[in-house]
Structure formats: C-alpha cells, structure tokens
Amino acid sequence: MQAINSTHPKIKALATRAMDFKESSDHCTGKTETWTEINFDTFARLMIEECIGVAGKNAQPSDPDLVSIDTLKSALRTHFGL
C-alpha cells in the first residue's frame, strides 16, 4: 500500500478516496498479491471538485459567479491547511 504523507486530513481523505485496488495472481504457485495505488486522475478530479466547492462558498452574495482572487486564495489555503 502506498503511504499517504500529508499533514492535513482533507488532503489525506481525498487521496484515500482516489485509491484503486490492484491484484496480481501467479497461476503457477497459486499466490495472489493485492495492493492499492493512488489514481492521480481521480485525485485531480476530486481536488478540483473540492476547490469548486470552496469557491462557491466564498462567492459574492450579489453575484454567485463572482469570487475575489485574494479571497479565493485565502479560502483555499485555509481549507487545505497551507
């Protein structure tokens, strides 16, 4: 299993959700090995969805499609513990 070395629980949770289970079988010996690998496509998709959620929560009340860049930067840093 790959170690997930992150100090922030939200990043660790996203990485855990992006894990794929793998299996290899040796037909001669009958042994089977299983492990997990992070799927970086899935991780990227989950990270983008998380960022979109943060952006939506920090949108201007008068215009839900408008977010200040500085506000978004600060919100993302806070959200991911950076």
QUIFENSUL-V250003 format. One record per helix or strand. SS is the DSSP state (H for helix, E for strand). FROM is the first residue (numbers start at 1). TO is the last residue. Records with the same first field share a line. If there is no record, write none. Layout:
# QUIFENSUL-V250003
SS: FROM-TO + FROM-TO
This chain:
# QUIFENSUL-V250003
H: 9-17 + 40-57 + 69-79
E: 19-25 + 32-38 + 60-60 + 63-63
